[in-house]
Amino acid sequence: MAGGGSAIRGSRVGAGPMGEAERGESAPRQTVTYFCSHGHRSVVAFAVEAAIPDEWDCPKCGLPASRDADNPPPAPKIEPYKTHLASVKERRSDAEAKDILDEALVTLRAKRKAGEIIF
Ligand SMILES: [Zn+2]
């Protein structure tokens, strides 16, 4: 009833920018800021001798992020499953065969046009 502390503190953000800066012994680092198309800004620390990648997966949303704040890489398109035709072909029955064949031919033609031949 007396639910005072309702805040859920599941996420503990680790080392901030100052957290591990002055450790002394560790290899010198450089921080690189990446921007994703969701507007997230992610600071990633690299060893100074490391090659800095042009893209980095946004740790917040997983989208690719780039170092150019004005031109974040576009979100990759997620391809829909292409297995519809394949599964239809595997369990065709006599009754459905013709309809499926017609459908398959249409699909096949479309795929042939796209340069993708299945048979
Ligand atoms: Zn993001």
Backbone and ligand atoms as CSV (ligand in chain L), in Angstrom:
chain,resi,resn,atom,element,x,y,z
A,1,MET,N,N,0.831,-1.197,0.000
A,1,MET,CA,C,0.000,0.000,0.000
A,1,MET,C,C,0.869,1.251,0.000
A,2,ALA,N,N,1.777,1.272,0.924
A,2,ALA,CA,C,2.644,2.449,0.994
A,2,ALA,C,C,3.766,2.309,-0.025
A,3,GLY,N,N,3.379,2.283,-1.244
A,3,GLY,CA,C,4.388,2.034,-2.277
A,3,GLY,C,C,5.174,3.284,-2.593
A,4,GLY,N,N,6.101,3.554,-1.781
A,4,GLY,CA,C,6.885,4.769,-1.988
A,4,GLY,C,C,7.899,4.604,-3.097
A,5,GLY,N,N,8.759,3.646,-2.905
A,5,GLY,CA,C,9.855,3.512,-3.869
A,5,GLY,C,C,9.471,2.662,-5.052
A,6,SER,N,N,8.737,3.214,-5.945
A,6,SER,CA,C,8.293,2.427,-7.085
A,6,SER,C,C,9.264,2.488,-8.257
A,7,ALA,N,N,10.275,3.239,-8.094
A,7,ALA,CA,C,11.213,3.355,-9.213
A,7,ALA,C,C,11.993,2.060,-9.383
A,8,ILE,N,N,11.987,1.596,-10.564
A,8,ILE,CA,C,12.730,0.374,-10.845
A,8,ILE,C,C,14.121,0.750,-11.331
A,9,ARG,N,N,15.068,0.310,-10.592
A,9,ARG,CA,C,16.425,0.671,-10.972
A,9,ARG,C,C,17.154,-0.550,-11.507
A,10,GLY,N,N,16.752,-0.946,-12.645
A,10,GLY,CA,C,17.395,-2.132,-13.186
A,10,GLY,C,C,18.681,-1.804,-13.903
A,11,SER,N,N,18.704,-0.673,-14.518
A,11,SER,CA,C,19.864,-0.381,-15.347
A,11,SER,C,C,20.860,0.473,-14.596
A,12,ARG,N,N,21.988,-0.087,-14.409
A,12,ARG,CA,C,23.031,0.691,-13.770
A,12,ARG,C,C,24.044,1.053,-14.832
A,13,VAL,N,N,24.092,2.291,-15.136
A,13,VAL,CA,C,25.042,2.705,-16.161
A,13,VAL,C,C,26.441,2.652,-15.579
A,14,GLY,N,N,27.285,2.004,-16.278
A,14,GLY,CA,C,28.637,1.771,-15.766
A,14,GLY,C,C,29.493,3.017,-15.773
A,15,ALA,N,N,30.694,2.840,-16.144
A,15,ALA,CA,C,31.640,3.928,-16.050
A,15,ALA,C,C,31.201,5.098,-16.905
A,16,GLY,N,N,31.089,6.206,-16.300
A,16,GLY,CA,C,30.825,7.418,-17.061
A,16,GLY,C,C,32.107,7.856,-17.732
A,17,PRO,N,N,32.063,8.997,-18.331
A,17,PRO,CA,C,33.262,9.479,-19.035
A,17,PRO,C,C,34.468,9.601,-18.110
A,18,MET,N,N,34.201,9.948,-16.846
A,18,MET,CA,C,35.316,10.160,-15.937
A,18,MET,C,C,35.717,8.870,-15.227
A,19,GLY,N,N,34.895,7.848,-15.351
A,19,GLY,CA,C,35.072,6.665,-14.541
A,19,GLY,C,C,36.446,6.041,-14.601
A,20,GLU,N,N,36.899,5.725,-15.786
A,20,GLU,CA,C,38.152,4.995,-15.859
A,20,GLU,C,C,39.230,5.805,-16.561
A,21,ALA,N,N,39.070,7.077,-16.489
A,21,ALA,CA,C,40.012,7.896,-17.235
A,21,ALA,C,C,41.384,7.922,-16.572
A,22,GLU,N,N,41.396,8.057,-15.278
A,22,GLU,CA,C,42.672,8.281,-14.598
A,22,GLU,C,C,43.165,7.039,-13.886
A,23,ARG,N,N,43.150,5.941,-14.576
A,23,ARG,CA,C,43.636,4.721,-13.931
A,23,ARG,C,C,45.150,4.637,-13.945
A,24,GLY,N,N,45.755,5.356,-14.823
A,24,GLY,CA,C,47.211,5.380,-14.809
A,24,GLY,C,C,47.829,4.275,-15.635
A,25,GLU,N,N,47.635,3.040,-15.207
A,25,GLU,CA,C,48.364,1.945,-15.836
A,25,GLU,C,C,47.761,1.524,-17.164
A,26,SER,N,N,46.461,1.627,-17.268
A,26,SER,CA,C,45.821,1.086,-18.454
A,26,SER,C,C,46.248,1.845,-19.707
A,27,ALA,N,N,46.106,1.183,-20.803
A,27,ALA,CA,C,46.526,1.779,-22.059
A,27,ALA,C,C,45.736,3.055,-22.309
A,28,PRO,N,N,46.379,4.011,-22.891
A,28,PRO,CA,C,45.661,5.255,-23.206
A,28,PRO,C,C,44.515,4.988,-24.164
A,29,ARG,N,N,43.479,5.744,-23.989
A,29,ARG,CA,C,42.288,5.496,-24.790
A,29,ARG,C,C,41.843,6.749,-25.497
A,30,GLN,N,N,41.075,6.489,-26.508
A,30,GLN,CA,C,40.394,7.599,-27.166
A,30,GLN,C,C,38.911,7.249,-27.176
A,31,THR,N,N,38.118,8.253,-27.059
A,31,THR,CA,C,36.686,7.989,-27.107
A,31,THR,C,C,36.127,8.521,-28.412
A,32,VAL,N,N,35.236,7.740,-28.966
A,32,VAL,CA,C,34.629,8.099,-30.244
A,32,VAL,C,C,33.123,8.119,-30.040
A,33,THR,N,N,32.495,9.128,-30.561
A,33,THR,CA,C,31.051,9.226,-30.429
A,33,THR,C,C,30.380,8.761,-31.708
A,34,TYR,N,N,29.423,7.889,-31.544
A,34,TYR,CA,C,28.663,7.381,-32.692
A,34,TYR,C,C,27.213,7.828,-32.582
A,35,PHE,N,N,26.622,8.025,-33.720
A,35,PHE,CA,C,25.223,8.470,-33.774
A,35,PHE,C,C,24.429,7.487,-34.616
A,36,CYS,N,N,23.290,7.055,-34.085
A,36,CYS,CA,C,22.443,6.167,-34.871
A,36,CYS,C,C,21.252,6.954,-35.390
A,37,SER,N,N,20.475,6.300,-36.238
A,37,SER,CA,C,19.362,7.015,-36.864
A,37,SER,C,C,18.213,7.251,-35.886
A,38,HIS,N,N,18.292,6.678,-34.707
A,38,HIS,CA,C,17.293,6.979,-33.686
A,38,HIS,C,C,17.672,8.188,-32.855
A,39,GLY,N,N,18.811,8.751,-33.169
A,39,GLY,CA,C,19.245,9.918,-32.424
A,39,GLY,C,C,20.004,9.593,-31.157
A,40,HIS,N,N,20.359,8.344,-30.981
A,40,HIS,CA,C,21.158,7.989,-29.808
A,40,HIS,C,C,22.602,8.415,-30.028
A,41,ARG,N,N,23.206,8.776,-28.942
A,41,ARG,CA,C,24.621,9.130,-28.999
A,41,ARG,C,C,25.370,8.156,-28.117
A,42,SER,N,N,26.323,7.505,-28.667
A,42,SER,CA,C,27.040,6.497,-27.902
A,42,SER,C,C,28.520,6.818,-27.929
A,43,VAL,N,N,29.097,6.895,-26.751
A,43,VAL,CA,C,30.529,7.136,-26.670
A,43,VAL,C,C,31.227,5.803,-26.436
A,44,VAL,N,N,32.111,5.471,-27.325
A,44,VAL,CA,C,32.813,4.200,-27.247
A,44,VAL,C,C,34.293,4.488,-27.052
A,45,ALA,N,N,34.896,3.748,-26.134
A,45,ALA,CA,C,36.319,3.956,-25.877
A,45,ALA,C,C,37.141,2.932,-26.634
A,46,PHE,N,N,38.148,3.401,-27.284
A,46,PHE,CA,C,39.068,2.521,-27.992
A,46,PHE,C,C,40.483,2.786,-27.493
A,47,ALA,N,N,41.294,1.773,-27.590
A,47,ALA,CA,C,42.718,2.000,-27.362
A,47,ALA,C,C,43.226,2.925,-28.456
A,48,VAL,N,N,44.179,3.732,-28.101
A,48,VAL,CA,C,44.616,4.719,-29.086
A,48,VAL,C,C,45.191,4.074,-30.332
A,49,GLU,N,N,45.762,2.892,-30.162
A,49,GLU,CA,C,46.344,2.263,-31.347
A,49,GLU,C,C,45.314,1.482,-32.154
A,50,ALA,N,N,44.104,1.393,-31.625
A,50,ALA,CA,C,43.077,0.643,-32.346
A,50,ALA,C,C,42.590,1.430,-33.548
A,51,ALA,N,N,42.219,0.682,-34.566
A,51,ALA,CA,C,41.605,1.326,-35.721
A,51,ALA,C,C,40.160,1.659,-35.365
A,52,ILE,N,N,39.769,2.871,-35.642
A,52,ILE,CA,C,38.412,3.283,-35.306
A,52,ILE,C,C,37.476,2.901,-36.432
A,53,PRO,N,N,36.512,2.059,-36.136
A,53,PRO,CA,C,35.573,1.678,-37.209
A,53,PRO,C,C,34.654,2.840,-37.569
A,54,ASP,N,N,34.263,2.866,-38.815
A,54,ASP,CA,C,33.362,3.929,-39.256
A,54,ASP,C,C,31.963,3.746,-38.696
A,55,GLU,N,N,31.611,2.494,-38.468
A,55,GLU,CA,C,30.273,2.233,-37.941
A,55,GLU,C,C,30.367,1.397,-36.685
A,56,TRP,N,N,29.378,1.568,-35.856
A,56,TRP,CA,C,29.345,0.852,-34.600
A,56,TRP,C,C,27.886,0.560,-34.290
A,57,ASP,N,N,27.617,-0.617,-33.785
A,57,ASP,CA,C,26.230,-0.913,-33.438
A,57,ASP,C,C,25.824,-0.107,-32.220
A,58,CYS,N,N,24.728,0.595,-32.363
A,58,CYS,CA,C,24.242,1.395,-31.256
A,58,CYS,C,C,23.921,0.466,-30.075
A,59,PRO,N,N,24.527,0.693,-28.926
A,59,PRO,CA,C,24.240,-0.195,-27.783
A,59,PRO,C,C,22.829,-0.020,-27.239
A,60,LYS,N,N,22.160,1.039,-27.610
A,60,LYS,CA,C,20.810,1.278,-27.094
A,60,LYS,C,C,19.737,0.615,-27.932
A,61,CYS,N,N,19.914,0.623,-29.243
A,61,CYS,CA,C,18.867,0.057,-30.081
A,61,CYS,C,C,19.400,-0.942,-31.101
A,62,GLY,N,N,20.700,-1.082,-31.194
A,62,GLY,CA,C,21.249,-2.100,-32.071
A,62,GLY,C,C,21.403,-1.676,-33.528
A,63,LEU,N,N,20.921,-0.498,-33.845
A,63,LEU,CA,C,21.080,-0.040,-35.217
A,63,LEU,C,C,22.528,0.372,-35.454
A,64,PRO,N,N,22.925,0.310,-36.705
A,64,PRO,CA,C,24.265,0.804,-36.996
A,64,PRO,C,C,24.350,2.301,-36.731
A,65,ALA,N,N,25.470,2.699,-36.197
A,65,ALA,CA,C,25.673,4.109,-35.893
A,65,ALA,C,C,26.969,4.555,-36.551
A,66,SER,N,N,27.003,5.796,-36.945
A,66,SER,CA,C,28.213,6.292,-37.584
A,66,SER,C,C,28.757,7.476,-36.812
A,67,ARG,N,N,29.910,7.907,-37.226
A,67,ARG,CA,C,30.551,9.018,-36.507
A,67,ARG,C,C,30.042,10.353,-37.008
A,68,ASP,N,N,29.260,10.310,-38.052
A,68,ASP,CA,C,28.746,11.553,-38.615
A,68,ASP,C,C,27.351,11.819,-38.053
A,69,ALA,N,N,27.249,12.784,-37.191
A,69,ALA,CA,C,25.973,13.044,-36.527
A,69,ALA,C,C,24.885,13.442,-37.514
A,70,ASP,N,N,25.285,14.060,-38.596
A,70,ASP,CA,C,24.284,14.533,-39.551
A,70,ASP,C,C,23.828,13.442,-40.505
A,71,ASN,N,N,24.615,12.404,-40.623
A,71,ASN,CA,C,24.268,11.335,-41.559
A,71,ASN,C,C,24.409,9.967,-40.909
A,72,PRO,N,N,23.550,9.685,-39.967
A,72,PRO,CA,C,23.603,8.340,-39.387
A,72,PRO,C,C,23.202,7.328,-40.430
A,73,PRO,N,N,23.769,6.147,-40.358
A,73,PRO,CA,C,23.399,5.131,-41.355
A,73,PRO,C,C,21.932,4.771,-41.216
A,74,PRO,N,N,21.272,4.484,-42.324
A,74,PRO,CA,C,19.846,4.134,-42.265
A,74,PRO,C,C,19.662,2.784,-41.591
A,75,ALA,N,N,18.511,2.616,-40.995
A,75,ALA,CA,C,18.212,1.327,-40.375
A,75,ALA,C,C,18.137,0.264,-41.456
A,76,PRO,N,N,18.773,-0.847,-41.234
A,76,PRO,CA,C,18.717,-1.901,-42.254
A,76,PRO,C,C,17.318,-2.453,-42.375
A,77,LYS,N,N,16.927,-2.760,-43.601
A,77,LYS,CA,C,15.603,-3.336,-43.794
A,77,LYS,C,C,15.627,-4.793,-43.364
A,78,ILE,N,N,14.626,-5.155,-42.642
A,78,ILE,CA,C,14.526,-6.552,-42.243
A,78,ILE,C,C,13.750,-7.299,-43.309
A,79,GLU,N,N,14.417,-8.239,-43.923
A,79,GLU,CA,C,13.782,-8.967,-45.014
A,79,GLU,C,C,12.689,-9.874,-44.477
A,80,PRO,N,N,11.514,-9.829,-45.113
A,80,PRO,CA,C,10.458,-10.756,-44.691
A,80,PRO,C,C,10.854,-12.178,-45.050
A,81,TYR,N,N,10.276,-13.086,-44.347
A,81,TYR,CA,C,10.566,-14.489,-44.630
A,81,TYR,C,C,10.264,-14.825,-46.076
A,82,LYS,N,N,11.134,-15.545,-46.689
A,82,LYS,CA,C,10.904,-15.954,-48.066
A,82,LYS,C,C,10.474,-17.402,-48.135
A,83,THR,N,N,10.101,-17.960,-47.026
A,83,THR,CA,C,9.912,-19.403,-47.006
A,83,THR,C,C,8.498,-19.806,-47.370
A,84,HIS,N,N,7.632,-18.850,-47.678
A,84,HIS,CA,C,6.254,-19.201,-47.972
A,84,HIS,C,C,6.170,-20.188,-49.127
A,85,LEU,N,N,6.746,-19.830,-50.217
A,85,LEU,CA,C,6.684,-20.690,-51.387
A,85,LEU,C,C,7.347,-22.029,-51.099
A,86,ALA,N,N,8.437,-22.003,-50.424
A,86,ALA,CA,C,9.154,-23.239,-50.138
A,86,ALA,C,C,8.291,-24.176,-49.313
A,87,SER,N,N,7.639,-23.648,-48.310
A,87,SER,CA,C,6.830,-24.531,-47.471
A,87,SER,C,C,5.613,-25.015,-48.237
A,88,VAL,N,N,5.083,-24.184,-49.092
A,88,VAL,CA,C,3.941,-24.613,-49.899
A,88,VAL,C,C,4.350,-25.752,-50.819
A,89,LYS,N,N,5.485,-25.637,-51.394
A,89,LYS,CA,C,5.936,-26.665,-52.311
A,89,LYS,C,C,6.122,-28.004,-51.612
A,90,GLU,N,N,6.481,-27.960,-50.372
A,90,GLU,CA,C,6.779,-29.205,-49.688
A,90,GLU,C,C,5.539,-29.987,-49.292
A,91,ARG,N,N,4.447,-29.315,-49.081
A,91,ARG,CA,C,3.265,-30.076,-48.674
A,91,ARG,C,C,2.075,-29.773,-49.568
A,92,ARG,N,N,2.305,-29.947,-50.838
A,92,ARG,CA,C,1.195,-29.731,-51.741
A,92,ARG,C,C,0.315,-30.984,-51.780
A,93,SER,N,N,-0.955,-30.746,-51.864
A,93,SER,CA,C,-1.878,-31.867,-52.023
A,93,SER,C,C,-2.514,-31.746,-53.391
A,94,ASP,N,N,-3.184,-32.825,-53.808
A,94,ASP,CA,C,-3.793,-32.793,-55.132
A,94,ASP,C,C,-4.802,-31.674,-55.256
A,95,ALA,N,N,-5.586,-31.515,-54.198
A,95,ALA,CA,C,-6.638,-30.517,-54.259
A,95,ALA,C,C,-6.056,-29.113,-54.412
A,96,GLU,N,N,-5.006,-28.874,-53.732
A,96,GLU,CA,C,-4.454,-27.524,-53.732
A,96,GLU,C,C,-3.410,-27.317,-54.808
A,97,ALA,N,N,-3.030,-28.424,-55.397
A,97,ALA,CA,C,-1.865,-28.349,-56.275
A,97,ALA,C,C,-2.006,-27.280,-57.349
A,98,LYS,N,N,-3.201,-27.223,-57.936
A,98,LYS,CA,C,-3.307,-26.300,-59.051
A,98,LYS,C,C,-3.216,-24.838,-58.602
A,99,ASP,N,N,-3.962,-24.569,-57.554
A,99,ASP,CA,C,-3.886,-23.200,-57.042
A,99,ASP,C,C,-2.458,-22.848,-56.648
A,100,ILE,N,N,-1.855,-23.777,-55.989
A,100,ILE,CA,C,-0.486,-23.514,-55.549
A,100,ILE,C,C,0.431,-23.332,-56.737
A,101,LEU,N,N,0.173,-24.148,-57.765
A,101,LEU,CA,C,1.023,-24.034,-58.942
A,101,LEU,C,C,0.875,-22.656,-59.571
A,102,ASP,N,N,-0.379,-22.231,-59.675
A,102,ASP,CA,C,-0.586,-20.899,-60.237
A,102,ASP,C,C,0.136,-19.848,-59.422
A,103,GLU,N,N,-0.053,-19.959,-58.139
A,103,GLU,CA,C,0.589,-18.990,-57.264
A,103,GLU,C,C,2.099,-19.080,-57.408
A,104,ALA,N,N,2.566,-20.310,-57.484
A,104,ALA,CA,C,4.007,-20.500,-57.585
A,104,ALA,C,C,4.540,-19.913,-58.877
A,105,LEU,N,N,3.757,-20.094,-59.949
A,105,LEU,CA,C,4.226,-19.550,-61.219
A,105,LEU,C,C,4.321,-18.043,-61.171
A,106,VAL,N,N,3.326,-17.445,-60.556
A,106,VAL,CA,C,3.367,-15.986,-60.429
A,106,VAL,C,C,4.593,-15.568,-59.646
A,107,THR,N,N,4.792,-16.260,-58.550
A,107,THR,CA,C,5.950,-15.928,-57.735
A,107,THR,C,C,7.241,-16.181,-58.487
A,108,LEU,N,N,7.228,-17.300,-59.197
A,108,LEU,CA,C,8.437,-17.649,-59.934
A,108,LEU,C,C,8.746,-16.600,-60.978
A,109,ARG,N,N,7.700,-16.169,-61.672
A,109,ARG,CA,C,7.943,-15.143,-62.680
A,109,ARG,C,C,8.513,-13.880,-62.049
A,110,ALA,N,N,7.930,-13.551,-60.925
A,110,ALA,CA,C,8.430,-12.350,-60.246
A,110,ALA,C,C,9.882,-12.538,-59.863
A,111,LYS,N,N,10.187,-13.731,-59.388
A,111,LYS,CA,C,11.559,-13.965,-58.960
A,111,LYS,C,C,12.496,-14.025,-60.153
A,112,ARG,N,N,12.005,-14.616,-61.253
A,112,ARG,CA,C,12.852,-14.653,-62.444
A,112,ARG,C,C,13.183,-13.251,-62.885
A,113,LYS,N,N,12.160,-12.402,-62.788
A,113,LYS,CA,C,12.396,-11.010,-63.171
A,113,LYS,C,C,13.467,-10.404,-62.291
A,114,ALA,N,N,13.427,-10.802,-61.049
A,114,ALA,CA,C,14.411,-10.259,-60.116
A,114,ALA,C,C,15.735,-10.989,-60.217
A,115,GLY,N,N,15.798,-11.945,-61.121
A,115,GLY,CA,C,17.071,-12.626,-61.310
A,115,GLY,C,C,17.310,-13.726,-60.304
A,116,GLU,N,N,16.254,-14.156,-59.655
A,116,GLU,CA,C,16.427,-15.183,-58.641
A,116,GLU,C,C,15.628,-16.406,-59.049
A,117,ILE,N,N,16.279,-17.442,-59.497
A,117,ILE,CA,C,15.606,-18.617,-60.014
A,117,ILE,C,C,15.648,-19.730,-58.983
A,118,ILE,N,N,14.473,-20.276,-58.705
A,118,ILE,CA,C,14.419,-21.248,-57.626
A,118,ILE,C,C,14.558,-22.685,-58.113
A,119,PHE,N,N,13.984,-22.963,-59.263
A,119,PHE,CA,C,13.961,-24.366,-59.686
A,119,PHE,C,C,15.278,-24.784,-60.327
L,1,ZN,ZN,ZN,20.296,3.876,-31.266
